[in-house]
Amino acid sequence: MPTMQPTAPAESETTELPQHSEMACLDAGSPQGRRRHWLTLGLLAFWGPGLVVMLADTDVGSLITAAQSGAQFGYRMILPQIVLMPILYVVQEITVRLGIVTGKGHGALIRERFGRNWALLSALTLFATSVGALLTEFTGVAGVGELVGLPPGLTVPVAAAFLIGVAFSGSYRRAERIGIALGLAELVFVPAMILAHPSLHAIGSGLGQLPLHNGNYLLLLAANVGAVIMPWMIFYQQGAVIDKGLTRAQVRSERRDTALGAVLTQLIMIVAVVAFAATVGLSGHGVALTNVGQLSAALRPFIGALGSKLLLGVAMLGAGMVAALVASLAGAWGIAEVFGWAHTLNTGLTRRSAKFYATYALAHILGAVIVLTTPDMIGLVIDVEVMNALLLPIVLGFLLALEARALPADWRMRGTRKYVTWSLCLVVIAFGLYMVPTTLGLT
């Protein structure tokens, strides 16, 4: 069964859909095949790459940021989470069109349109952010393990081995379902919010308050905005729609999938904000919230020791694992595209795909080793956030340039939609860079 192996084709070369797609294996001539085909098309609107990547966006670092926002500023950080929904959507929707219409991954398009040197820069950027994401997520996994008395030396290697096994299973669709299941574990924050008994009147009042004159509020706002678009999200969704074998007929369905994911991931952030606003935020004690253990300790007086460990542990574990899966797959896909290696999850490990799988496994091993050998894991997470903010201009710059140059004219943005998208991307870049000096202690 042939594998995806992106190259730099001639301008006249046509792009074929990947033949390894599971959808291509359906027997369209049989009644059972037709039923499965239409059922699959229907489910694409709700289950797919867009949902997985959005659930991964609400990773350990994002949930900690949401908790800090609620604890320090109560319900006044809810409105920004709502505003971030369209920003998430418009950026990731571009990857849907790029991947499905061109049939090429993000790294392959950069190599084709801008040359090998720019492609290498994008590959280095991607690998750095992917390993950086793994550091954040493995730190969260270690924190969850410590809640129940398990050492990082056990939990981090087990998590890495599990994620490597998922990719080596020989099916993109299986990896996607596992990712969705892990990500949906974040919904256990909903019971935590209910147990916190938030005031609906206070929530309504907080929606109308944006203390932009407050420097601390502005910094937290920048942290929330800067964490909206991770570089690996762009590479993942563009590669995933190809590996899943989606066609132009399914662009609309994948857009709905992406929109659903954008709404769901920001609702999870809102739930986290509300849970901590209704508990820690009311105490006014200025509790430090920088890791999983501190989050659990902060909630303990309000929802009990068992509730704080169970609800927070499950949510953080799901968030960390789905983000680790998506970030590492994005990194491996992107590097394979730049160097022209075969890269598909649908064939398992073969001689042709060995470099792709080796890159994927190496990222996990490297991330696990760094986490287990670094004493200051909180400082490590902050360094990763700064790195992501600094690399955002490069990543979003390539994305917008490819949208304008790699797509046929009838698939490009025009008019108001184009200017709104560009403006939202500039807002994300500006807020991401805004928090760098303060995070580094330069202001």
C-alpha positions as CSV (number, residue, x, y, z in Angstrom):
1,M,0.0,0.0,0.0
2,P,1.7,3.3,-1.0
3,T,2.7,5.9,1.5
4,M,2.8,9.7,1.4
5,Q,6.1,11.0,0.3
6,P,6.0,14.7,-0.4
7,T,8.4,16.1,-3.0
8,A,8.8,19.3,-4.8
9,P,6.7,18.6,-7.9
10,A,6.8,20.5,-11.2
11,E,4.2,23.1,-11.7
12,S,2.3,20.9,-14.1
13,E,2.2,17.9,-11.8
14,T,-1.2,17.1,-10.4
15,T,-1.6,16.2,-6.8
16,E,-3.2,12.9,-6.0
17,L,-5.1,12.0,-2.9
18,P,-3.3,9.6,-0.6
19,Q,-4.3,6.1,-1.6
20,H,-3.6,4.7,1.9
21,S,-6.7,6.5,3.3
22,E,-9.1,4.2,5.1
23,M,-12.0,5.9,3.2
24,A,-10.4,4.8,0.0
25,C,-10.7,1.2,1.1
26,L,-14.5,1.3,1.2
27,D,-16.3,-0.8,-1.4
28,A,-18.5,1.9,-2.9
29,G,-20.4,-0.7,-4.9
30,S,-21.9,-2.6,-2.0
31,P,-24.8,-1.4,0.1
32,Q,-22.8,-1.8,3.3
33,G,-20.0,0.2,1.7
34,R,-22.3,3.0,0.7
35,R,-23.8,3.1,4.2
36,R,-20.4,3.3,5.8
37,H,-19.3,5.9,3.3
38,W,-22.2,8.3,4.1
39,L,-22.0,7.6,7.8
40,T,-18.3,8.5,7.7
41,L,-19.0,11.7,5.8
42,G,-21.6,12.7,8.3
43,L,-19.3,12.1,11.2
44,L,-16.6,14.2,9.6
45,A,-18.6,17.3,10.6
46,F,-18.0,16.5,14.3
47,W,-15.1,14.2,14.7
48,G,-11.8,14.9,13.0
49,P,-8.5,16.7,12.9
50,G,-10.1,20.0,13.8
51,L,-11.5,18.7,17.0
52,V,-8.3,16.9,18.0
53,V,-6.1,19.9,17.4
54,M,-8.4,22.2,19.3
55,L,-8.6,19.9,22.3
56,A,-4.8,19.8,22.2
57,D,-4.7,23.6,22.3
58,T,-6.2,23.5,25.7
59,D,-3.0,21.9,27.1
60,V,-1.5,21.9,30.6
61,G,-0.1,25.4,30.2
62,S,-3.4,26.8,28.9
63,L,-5.4,25.3,31.8
64,I,-2.9,26.7,34.3
65,T,-3.2,30.1,32.7
66,A,-7.0,29.8,32.9
67,A,-6.8,28.9,36.5
68,Q,-4.5,31.9,37.3
69,S,-6.9,34.1,35.4
70,G,-9.9,33.0,37.4
71,A,-8.0,33.1,40.7
72,Q,-6.6,36.6,40.2
73,F,-9.3,38.4,38.3
74,G,-12.4,36.3,38.8
75,Y,-14.9,36.3,36.0
76,R,-13.3,39.2,34.2
77,M,-11.3,36.9,32.0
78,I,-14.4,35.1,30.5
79,L,-15.1,37.6,27.8
80,P,-11.6,37.3,26.3
81,Q,-12.0,33.5,26.1
82,I,-15.1,34.1,24.0
83,V,-13.4,36.5,21.7
84,L,-10.6,34.0,21.2
85,M,-13.0,31.5,19.5
86,P,-13.0,33.2,16.1
87,I,-9.2,33.8,16.2
88,L,-8.7,30.1,16.7
89,Y,-11.0,29.2,13.9
90,V,-9.8,31.6,11.2
91,V,-6.2,30.5,11.6
92,Q,-6.8,26.8,11.6
93,E,-9.4,27.0,8.8
94,I,-6.5,28.1,6.5
95,T,-4.7,24.9,7.2
96,V,-7.8,22.9,6.2
97,R,-7.9,24.6,2.7
98,L,-4.1,24.4,2.3
99,G,-4.0,20.7,3.1
100,I,-7.1,19.5,1.3
101,V,-6.8,21.6,-1.8
102,T,-3.1,21.2,-2.4
103,G,-2.7,17.7,-1.0
104,K,0.6,18.8,0.6
105,G,1.7,19.3,4.2
106,H,2.8,22.7,5.6
107,G,6.6,21.9,5.4
108,A,6.3,20.6,1.8
109,L,4.5,23.7,0.7
110,I,7.1,26.0,2.3
111,R,9.9,24.0,0.5
112,E,8.1,24.2,-2.8
113,R,7.2,27.9,-2.6
114,F,10.1,29.4,-0.7
115,G,13.0,27.0,-1.1
116,R,14.9,24.5,0.9
117,N,16.6,27.0,3.3
118,W,13.3,28.5,4.4
119,A,11.9,25.0,4.7
120,L,14.8,24.0,7.0
121,L,14.1,27.0,9.1
122,S,10.5,26.0,9.5
123,A,11.5,22.5,10.3
124,L,13.8,23.6,13.1
125,T,11.1,26.0,14.4
126,L,8.6,23.2,14.4
127,F,10.9,20.6,16.1
128,A,11.8,23.1,18.8
129,T,8.2,24.0,19.6
130,S,7.1,20.3,19.4
131,V,9.8,19.2,21.9
132,G,8.9,22.3,24.0
133,A,5.3,21.3,24.0
134,L,6.3,17.8,25.1
135,L,8.3,19.3,28.0
136,T,5.2,21.2,29.2
137,E,2.9,18.2,28.8
138,F,5.3,15.7,30.5
139,T,5.7,18.2,33.3
140,G,1.9,18.1,33.7
141,V,1.9,14.3,33.6
142,A,4.6,14.2,36.3
143,G,2.5,16.6,38.4
144,V,-0.6,14.4,38.1
145,G,1.4,11.4,39.1
146,E,2.8,13.1,42.2
147,L,-0.8,13.9,43.3
148,V,-1.3,10.1,43.8
149,G,2.2,9.3,45.0
150,L,3.7,8.2,41.7
151,P,7.3,9.4,40.9
152,P,8.0,11.2,37.6
153,G,10.6,8.4,36.9
154,L,7.6,6.1,36.4
155,T,4.8,8.3,35.0
156,V,6.8,10.2,32.3
157,P,8.4,7.1,30.7
158,V,5.0,5.3,30.7
159,A,3.3,8.3,29.1
160,A,6.1,8.5,26.4
161,A,5.8,4.8,25.7
162,F,2.0,4.9,25.4
163,L,2.2,7.8,22.9
164,I,4.9,6.1,20.9
165,G,2.7,3.0,20.8
166,V,-0.3,5.0,19.5
167,A,1.6,6.2,16.5
168,F,3.1,2.8,15.8
169,S,-0.3,1.1,15.7
170,G,-0.7,1.6,12.0
171,S,-3.8,3.7,11.7
172,Y,-4.3,7.5,11.6
173,R,-8.0,7.0,12.4
174,R,-7.1,5.0,15.6
175,A,-4.7,7.7,16.7
176,E,-7.3,10.4,16.1
177,R,-10.0,8.5,18.2
178,I,-7.5,8.0,21.0
179,G,-6.6,11.7,20.9
180,I,-10.3,12.8,21.0
181,A,-10.9,10.4,24.0
182,L,-8.0,11.8,25.9
183,G,-8.9,15.4,25.1
184,L,-12.5,15.0,26.2
185,A,-11.2,14.1,29.7
186,E,-10.8,17.8,30.1
187,L,-14.6,18.0,30.4
188,V,-14.3,16.8,34.0
189,F,-13.6,20.4,34.9
190,V,-17.4,20.8,34.5
191,P,-18.2,19.0,37.7
192,A,-15.5,21.0,39.4
193,M,-17.2,24.2,38.3
194,I,-20.6,23.0,39.4
195,L,-19.2,22.0,42.9
196,A,-17.7,25.5,43.1
197,H,-21.3,27.0,43.0
198,P,-20.5,30.0,40.9
199,S,-22.8,33.1,41.1
200,L,-24.6,33.7,37.8
201,H,-25.0,37.4,38.8
202,A,-21.3,37.7,39.4
203,I,-20.5,36.0,36.1
204,G,-22.8,38.5,34.3
205,S,-21.1,41.4,36.0
206,G,-17.6,40.1,35.2
207,L,-18.5,39.8,31.5
208,G,-18.8,43.6,31.4
209,Q,-15.5,44.4,33.1
210,L,-12.1,44.5,31.3
211,P,-9.5,46.3,33.6
212,L,-7.1,46.9,30.7
213,H,-5.4,49.6,32.9
214,N,-4.2,46.9,35.2
215,G,-0.7,45.7,34.2
216,N,-1.2,42.3,35.7
217,Y,-4.5,41.8,34.0
218,L,-2.9,42.8,30.7
219,L,-0.1,40.3,31.1
220,L,-2.5,37.5,31.9
221,L,-4.6,38.5,28.9
222,A,-1.4,38.4,26.7
223,A,-0.7,34.9,28.1
224,N,-4.2,33.8,27.1
225,V,-3.9,35.3,23.6
226,G,-0.4,34.1,23.1
227,A,-1.3,30.6,23.9
228,V,-4.1,30.5,21.3
229,I,-2.0,29.5,18.3
230,M,0.8,27.0,18.8
231,P,3.1,26.5,15.9
232,W,2.6,22.7,15.9
233,M,-1.2,23.2,15.6
234,I,-0.8,24.5,12.0
235,F,1.5,21.7,10.9
236,Y,-0.7,19.0,12.6
237,Q,-4.1,19.9,11.1
238,Q,-2.7,20.4,7.6
239,G,-0.9,17.0,7.8
240,A,-3.9,15.3,9.4
241,V,-6.5,16.2,6.7
242,I,-4.1,14.6,4.2
243,D,-3.4,11.5,6.2
244,K,-7.1,11.1,6.7
245,G,-7.7,11.3,3.0
246,L,-10.2,14.2,3.0
247,T,-11.3,15.7,-0.3
248,R,-12.5,19.1,-1.5
249,A,-16.0,17.8,-1.0
250,Q,-15.3,17.6,2.7
251,V,-13.8,21.1,3.2
252,R,-17.2,22.4,4.5
253,S,-17.4,19.4,7.0
254,E,-13.9,20.0,8.2
255,R,-14.6,23.7,8.7
256,R,-17.5,22.7,10.9
257,D,-15.3,20.3,12.8
258,T,-12.8,23.1,13.3
259,A,-15.5,25.6,14.4
260,L,-16.9,23.0,16.9
261,G,-13.4,22.4,18.3
262,A,-12.7,26.1,18.7
263,V,-15.9,26.6,20.7
264,L,-15.4,23.5,22.8
265,T,-11.8,24.2,23.7
266,Q,-12.6,27.8,24.8
267,L,-15.6,26.6,26.7
268,I,-13.2,24.3,28.7
269,M,-11.0,27.4,29.3
270,I,-14.1,29.3,30.5
271,V,-15.1,26.4,32.8
272,A,-11.6,26.4,34.3
273,V,-11.7,30.2,34.8
274,V,-15.1,29.9,36.5
275,A,-14.1,27.0,38.8
276,F,-11.1,29.0,40.2
277,A,-12.9,32.3,40.2
278,A,-15.7,30.9,42.3
279,T,-13.3,29.3,44.8
280,V,-9.7,30.7,45.0
281,G,-10.7,34.0,43.4
282,L,-13.1,34.7,46.3
283,S,-10.6,34.1,49.0
284,G,-8.3,36.9,47.9
285,H,-5.2,35.2,49.3
286,G,-3.1,35.5,46.2
287,V,-2.4,31.8,46.0
288,A,0.4,30.9,43.6
289,L,-0.8,28.6,40.8
290,T,2.1,27.5,38.6
291,N,1.8,23.7,38.6
292,V,-0.7,20.8,39.0
293,G,0.1,20.4,42.7
294,Q,-0.7,24.0,43.5
295,L,-3.9,23.9,41.5
296,S,-5.1,20.8,43.5
297,A,-4.1,22.4,46.8
298,A,-6.0,25.6,46.0
299,L,-9.2,23.7,45.2
300,R,-9.0,21.3,48.1
301,P,-10.8,23.5,50.7
302,F,-13.7,23.9,48.3
303,I,-14.3,20.5,46.7
304,G,-12.4,18.2,49.1
305,A,-9.1,16.4,48.9
306,L,-10.5,13.5,46.8
307,G,-12.4,15.8,44.4
308,S,-9.5,18.1,43.8
309,K,-7.1,15.2,43.1
310,L,-9.6,13.2,40.9
311,L,-11.1,16.0,38.9
312,L,-8.0,18.0,38.4
313,G,-5.8,14.9,37.8
314,V,-8.1,13.5,35.1
315,A,-8.5,16.8,33.3
316,M,-4.8,17.6,33.4
317,L,-3.8,14.1,32.3
318,G,-6.1,14.2,29.3
319,A,-5.0,17.7,28.4
320,G,-1.3,16.8,28.6
321,M,-1.6,13.5,26.7
322,V,-3.6,14.8,23.7
323,A,-1.4,17.8,23.4
324,A,1.7,15.7,23.5
325,L,0.3,13.4,20.8
326,V,-0.7,16.2,18.5
327,A,2.6,18.2,19.0
328,S,4.8,15.2,18.4
329,L,2.9,14.1,15.3
330,A,3.1,17.6,13.9
331,G,6.8,17.7,14.5
332,A,7.4,14.4,12.8
333,W,5.1,15.2,9.9
334,G,6.6,18.6,9.3
335,I,10.2,17.4,9.3
336,A,9.4,14.5,7.1
337,E,7.7,16.8,4.6
338,V,10.7,19.1,4.5
339,F,13.1,16.3,3.8
340,G,10.8,14.3,1.5
341,W,10.5,11.2,3.8
342,A,7.5,8.9,3.6
343,H,5.2,9.8,6.5
344,T,1.9,8.2,7.2
345,L,0.4,6.6,10.2
346,N,-1.6,4.2,8.1
347,T,1.1,1.7,7.2
348,G,2.9,1.3,10.5
349,L,6.7,1.1,10.7
350,T,8.3,0.2,7.4
351,R,11.7,0.7,5.8
352,R,10.4,3.7,3.9
353,S,8.7,5.3,6.9
354,A,11.5,4.5,9.4
355,K,12.9,8.1,9.5
356,F,9.5,9.5,10.2
357,Y,8.8,7.1,13.1
358,A,12.3,7.6,14.4
359,T,11.8,11.3,14.5
360,Y,8.5,10.9,16.3
361,A,10.0,8.5,18.9
362,L,13.1,10.7,19.4
363,A,11.0,13.7,20.2
364,H,9.3,11.8,23.1
365,I,12.6,10.3,24.4
366,L,14.3,13.7,24.3
367,G,11.3,15.4,26.0
368,A,11.1,12.7,28.7
369,V,14.9,12.9,29.4
370,I,14.9,16.7,29.7
371,V,11.9,16.7,32.1
372,L,13.4,14.0,34.3
373,T,16.8,15.7,34.5
374,T,15.7,19.3,35.0
375,P,15.2,20.3,38.6
376,D,13.3,23.6,37.8
377,M,10.4,22.4,35.7
378,I,8.4,25.5,36.3
379,G,11.2,27.6,34.8
380,L,11.3,25.1,31.9
381,V,7.6,25.7,31.1
382,I,8.1,29.5,31.2
383,D,11.0,29.2,28.8
384,V,8.8,27.2,26.4
385,E,6.1,29.8,26.5
386,V,8.6,32.5,25.6
387,M,10.0,30.4,22.7
388,N,6.5,29.9,21.3
389,A,5.8,33.7,21.5
390,L,9.0,34.5,19.7
391,L,8.4,32.0,16.9
392,L,4.8,33.0,16.3
393,P,5.6,35.7,13.7
394,I,7.6,33.2,11.6
395,V,4.9,30.5,11.7
396,L,1.9,32.8,11.1
397,G,3.9,34.7,8.4
398,F,4.4,31.5,6.5
399,L,0.8,30.5,6.9
400,L,-0.6,33.7,5.5
401,A,1.9,33.8,2.7
402,L,1.0,30.2,1.6
403,E,-2.7,31.0,1.7
404,A,-2.0,33.9,-0.7
405,R,0.4,32.0,-3.0
406,A,-0.2,28.2,-2.9
407,L,-4.0,28.1,-3.3
408,P,-5.9,28.5,-6.5
409,A,-7.5,31.9,-6.8
410,D,-11.0,30.6,-6.1
411,W,-9.9,29.1,-2.8
412,R,-8.1,32.2,-1.4
413,M,-9.5,34.7,1.1
414,R,-10.7,38.0,-0.4
415,G,-12.1,41.3,0.8
416,T,-13.2,41.8,4.3
417,R,-12.5,38.2,5.3
418,K,-8.9,38.5,4.3
419,Y,-8.3,41.8,6.2
420,V,-10.1,40.5,9.3
421,T,-7.9,37.3,9.3
422,W,-4.7,39.2,8.9
423,S,-5.7,41.6,11.7
424,L,-6.5,38.8,14.1
425,C,-3.2,37.1,13.3
426,L,-1.3,40.4,14.0
427,V,-3.2,40.6,17.4
428,V,-2.0,37.1,18.3
429,I,1.6,38.0,17.4
430,A,1.5,41.3,19.2
431,F,0.1,39.8,22.5
432,G,2.5,36.9,22.3
433,L,5.5,39.2,22.0
434,Y,4.1,41.6,24.6
435,M,4.5,39.0,27.4
436,V,8.1,38.1,26.5
437,P,10.0,40.9,28.3
438,T,7.9,40.5,31.5
439,T,8.2,36.8,31.5
440,L,12.0,37.1,31.2
441,G,12.0,39.7,34.0
442,L,13.1,42.5,31.8
443,T,10.4,44.9,32.9
